[in-house]
Each structure stands twice: as structure tokens, then as C-alpha cells.
């Protein structure tokens, strides 16, 4: 499942700031907040032949995240939409492509943490690549349970779709070392939260993690619920714990092995089934 370089992406046009740049010239300043402290928000958009999936939902969350981070001088929605479609047009993309949409707090006048040092407005980045879905719907994925926990909302609220993904990266490293495709992450209480890069859902008795623990909002879950209903699944949202059942509403994550279907998905991707679960 390791991604490889696609020669189609050698000569991409990338939107940075207020214009398109050739791939080898698309850069941000060393003083940009994304470089200085991961101070940015982002969305992943998938482009199909009939359009960009859930574009308005993604833009809603991008702007909500920027608001929660108190970004100033944020580009208006029409400007972001225009940049997205100009980028797709410049690259001739109509399908089988993926957009990494990033909005940073912008360039600082000097290095430092204080947002008051950001006086030039936000930096918009639209990186569109030729990229089919990474996960194999037919083969599924093999996962391990990571020792790295998802952030509690008391520390960093995962509903802010921010660029600080260190805990997810550490979980992915553990999955790589274990020879698995991805890592299952628990929250600080030991309940299942999500995969290192996607949401996690189960079908038969359909289970989803508590929404405080996952990055995506209700729109992401609605996408999965609609897919589950096609399988005539019983739909229930529950917290699930690794070690033992706590009350009627909580289920431990070993239950995944007894489900008929375990899926994981981005808001922009179709559901992918599991092939094997490893509990470590």
C-alpha cells in the first residue's frame, strides 16, 4: 500500500498564495506558519468524473477550522473555489485525482509563536495530483492497534482539521514496523477513536467512535451511514473500549473481529473493507 511516484505528476501546476506555479517553483516562505509550527488547516478532496465529492462540506470545515484557530484575513469562499477549479483546469484534471487543500495562518514578520506576527494574511495552497484511491477496496487492509493515542479535546480538539499530525504519523510508523497497512488508534480512555489516517466504522451492528474523538464531523459519518444502509445494516453509534465493556453503550475493540464488515474512510473516499486485524 506504499504510494509510488506517478510520472503524470512531474509537471503539475500548484496554487500557492494568489497564483499558479510549476511544481518545482511551488514553495512557501520559511517564515510561513505551516513551517514554523504546523499552524495551518487542511482538507483532502477527491475528484470524480461527476465533480468534487462533498466540496461544500469540506469548505465548511476548512473555514470552521480557520475560525477556531482565529485566522485573520482569510480568503473568501469564492476565492478558494476559484483557486481549486483554476488548478484543476491548468492540470487538465477531470477524474482520478486528489486535492490537498491547505490554508496556513500565513507568513510571519519574524520567527515566533505569537499569531500577531502574522501580518500578511493567510497562505492558500491547492495541490492537485493524479492519484487514484490509495486503499484497495477488494483486498482491504491489515491493521494493528497503536500505542499512540488520539488527542483529547482537552488538549487539541480533533474537530479542528489542523496540520499538526505528529501523533498520527507516530502511529503510522508503528504500523510500518509491525508490517501492517495502518494503525488503529484509541483515545485517552482506551476507546477506539479512528485509524491513523481515516475514520473507522463497523457493520452488522454498525459501530462508530464518539464524535469527540474523530477528526471528521457528522458529514463524514453520514457518508458512511449511507453506505451502511445499502448493506441493510443495523446502525448504532457507540464508544468501544479495548479492554472491557463499560456499561451498555461501550464496546471493546476486539469486537471488530466479530463484525461482518469493518470499514474505514476519509470523507472524500469510498468505504474500504478490512481483511485482517492484528491486536498488539
C-alpha positions in Angstrom: 0.0 0.0 0.0 3.1 2.2 -0.2 2.4 5.0 -2.7 4.8 5.5 -5.6 5.6 8.5 -7.8 3.2 9.0 -10.7 5.0 10.4 -13.8 1.8 12.2 -14.6 2.6 14.5 -11.7 6.0 15.6 -12.9 4.8 18.8 -14.4 2.0 19.9 -12.1 0.7 23.4 -11.7 0.2 24.2 -8.0 -1.7 27.1 -6.5 0.3 28.9 -3.8 -0.8 32.3 -2.4 -2.6 34.0 -5.2 -1.4 32.2 -8.4 -0.3 29.0 -10.1 3.3 27.9 -10.0 5.1 25.0 -11.7 5.7 22.1 -9.4 9.5 22.9 -8.9 8.7 26.5 -8.1 5.7 26.0 -5.8 7.1 27.0 -2.3 6.1 28.8 0.8 8.4 31.1 2.9 10.5 29.7 5.7 8.6 32.2 7.8 5.2 30.7 6.9 3.3 29.5 10.0 3.0 26.0 8.5 6.8 25.7 8.5 7.2 27.5 11.9 4.7 25.5 13.9 2.3 23.4 11.8 -0.1 26.3 12.1 -2.5 25.5 9.3 -5.7 23.7 8.4 -6.4 21.4 5.5 -8.8 19.3 3.6 -8.5 16.3 1.3 -10.7 16.4 -1.8 -11.3 13.6 -4.3 -12.2 14.5 -7.9 -14.5 12.1 -9.8 -15.9 12.4 -13.3 -19.1 14.0 -12.0 -17.3 16.6 -9.8 -15.5 17.1 -6.5 -17.0 14.9 -3.8 -18.7 16.9 -0.9 -16.9 20.1 -1.8 -19.2 22.3 0.2 -18.9 20.1 3.3 -15.1 20.3 3.0 -15.1 24.1 2.6 -17.4 24.4 5.6 -15.0 22.5 7.7 -12.0 24.4 6.4 -13.5 27.7 7.3 -14.8 26.4 10.6 -11.3 25.2 11.5 -9.7 28.5 10.4 -12.2 30.3 12.6 -11.5 28.1 15.6 -7.8 28.8 15.1 -8.5 32.6 14.9 -7.0 33.0 11.5 -7.1 36.6 10.2 -7.5 37.9 6.7 -8.9 34.6 5.5 -9.7 34.4 1.7 -13.4 34.3 0.9 -15.1 31.1 -0.1 -15.4 32.2 -3.8 -11.7 32.8 -3.9 -10.9 29.4 -2.6 -13.4 27.7 -5.0 -11.9 29.7 -7.9 -8.3 28.6 -7.0 -9.4 25.0 -6.8 -11.1 25.0 -10.2 -8.3 27.0 -11.8 -5.8 24.4 -10.6 -7.8 21.5 -11.9 -8.2 23.3 -15.3 -4.5 24.1 -15.5 -3.7 20.4 -14.9 -6.5 19.0 -17.2 -8.0 17.0 -14.3 -11.5 15.7 -14.6 -11.3 12.5 -12.6 -8.9 10.1 -10.8 -7.2 13.0 -8.9 -6.9 14.2 -5.4 -6.5 17.7 -4.0 -4.7 18.6 -0.8 -6.2 22.0 0.1 -4.2 23.9 2.8 -4.8 27.2 4.4 -1.9 28.4 6.6 -2.0 31.4 9.0 0.5 33.0 6.6 3.9 34.5 6.7 5.4 35.9 9.9 7.4 39.1 10.1 9.9 37.2 12.3 10.0 33.7 13.7 7.9 33.2 16.8 4.7 31.6 18.1 2.6 34.7 18.5 -0.1 35.0 15.8 0.2 38.8 15.9 3.5 38.3 14.0 1.3 37.1 11.0 0.6 40.4 9.2 0.4 39.4 5.6 -2.8 37.3 5.6 -3.3 33.6 5.1 -1.5 31.4 2.5 -3.7 29.3 0.3 -2.3 26.1 -1.2 -4.1 23.9 -3.7 -2.1 20.8 -4.6 -3.9 18.6 -7.1 -2.3 15.3 -8.1 -3.3 12.5 -10.4 -4.0 9.9 -7.7 -6.4 7.0 -7.6 -7.7 5.9 -4.1 -4.8 4.6 -2.1 -6.7 1.8 -0.4 -7.7 -1.4 -2.2 -11.5 -2.0 -1.8 -11.2 -5.7 -2.8 -8.2 -6.7 -0.7 -8.9 -4.5 2.3 -6.2 -3.6 4.8 -4.3 -5.2 7.7 -4.1 -3.1 10.8 -2.5 -3.1 14.3 -3.6 -1.3 17.4 -1.1 1.6 18.1 0.2 2.6 21.5 -0.1 6.2 20.4 -3.4 7.8 21.5 -5.6 10.3 19.7 -5.7 13.7 21.2 -8.3 14.5 23.7 -10.4 17.7 23.0 -8.9 19.0 26.3 -5.6 19.1 24.6 -6.1 19.6 20.8 -9.7 19.3 19.5 -9.7 16.9 16.6 -12.7 18.7 15.1 -10.2 21.4 14.1 -8.7 19.9 11.0 -5.3 21.1 11.7 -1.9 20.3 10.2 -0.3 19.0 13.4 -0.5 15.3 12.7 2.5 14.1 14.7 0.5 11.5 16.8 -1.0 10.1 13.6 2.5 9.9 12.0 3.9 8.1 15.0 1.0 5.6 14.9 1.7 5.0 11.2 5.4 4.4 12.0 4.3 1.7 14.4 2.1 0.1 11.7 5.1 0.1 9.3 7.4 -1.5 11.9 4.7 -4.2 12.5 4.3 -4.9 8.8 0.7 -3.6 8.8 -1.0 -1.2 6.4 -2.4 1.1 9.0 -2.8 1.6 12.7 -5.9 1.6 14.9 -5.8 4.5 17.4 -7.5 4.6 20.8 -8.5 7.7 22.7 -7.1 8.6 26.2 -9.8 6.4 27.8 -8.9 3.4 25.8 -11.9 3.6 23.4 -11.4 3.2 19.7 -11.1 6.5 18.0 -10.0 6.1 14.4 -7.3 4.8 12.1 -4.1 6.8 11.8 -5.4 8.4 8.5 -9.1 7.5 8.2 -12.3 7.1 10.2 -13.3 3.6 11.3 -16.7 2.0 11.1 -18.2 -1.4 11.6 -21.2 -3.1 10.0 -23.7 -5.7 11.2 -24.2 -3.9 14.4 -22.8 -0.7 13.0 -20.5 1.0 15.5 -18.8 4.4 15.3 -16.5 6.1 17.8 -17.7 9.0 19.9 -17.6 12.1 17.7 -15.3 14.0 20.2 -12.5 11.5 19.3 -12.6 11.7 15.5 -11.4 14.4 13.1 -14.4 14.4 10.7 -17.8 15.8 11.6 -21.2 14.5 11.1 -21.0 14.8 7.3 -18.2 12.2 7.3 -20.3 9.8 9.3 -23.3 10.4 7.2 -21.3 9.3 4.1 -20.5 6.0 5.9 -24.1 5.6 7.2 -25.5 5.9 3.7 -23.1 3.2 2.6 -24.0 1.0 5.5 -27.7 1.3 4.8 -27.1 -0.2 1.3 -25.8 -3.3 3.2 -29.1 -3.4 5.3 -27.0 -2.9 8.4 -28.3 -2.0 11.9 -26.9 1.4 12.6 -25.7 2.3 16.1 -23.2 4.9 17.3 -21.2 3.7 20.3 -18.0 4.2 22.1 -15.9 1.0 22.1 -13.2 0.1 24.6 -10.2 -2.1 24.2 -10.2 -4.0 27.5 -13.7 -4.5 28.7 -17.3 -3.4 28.2 -18.2 -0.4 30.3 -21.9 0.0 30.6 -24.5 -0.8 27.9 -23.1 1.9 25.5 -19.5 0.8 25.3 -17.9 -2.0 23.4 -14.2 -3.1 23.4 -12.3 -3.0 20.1 -11.8 -6.8 19.9 -15.4 -6.8 18.7 -14.1 -5.7 15.4 -13.1 -9.3 14.7 -16.7 -10.4 15.1 -18.2 -7.9 12.7 -19.2 -8.9 9.2 -17.6 -5.7 7.8 -15.2 -3.2 9.2 -14.7 -0.2 7.0 -12.5 2.9 7.1 -12.9 6.0 5.1 -12.0 9.6 4.5 -14.9 11.9 3.9 -13.6 12.1 0.3 -13.1 8.3 -0.2 -15.3 5.3 -0.6 -15.5 2.8 2.2 -12.7 0.2 2.3 -13.2 -3.2 4.0 -10.8 -4.8 6.4 -9.0 -8.0 5.5 -7.2 -8.8 8.8 -7.0 -7.3 12.2 -4.0 -7.7 14.4 -4.3 -6.8 18.1 -0.9 -5.8 19.7 
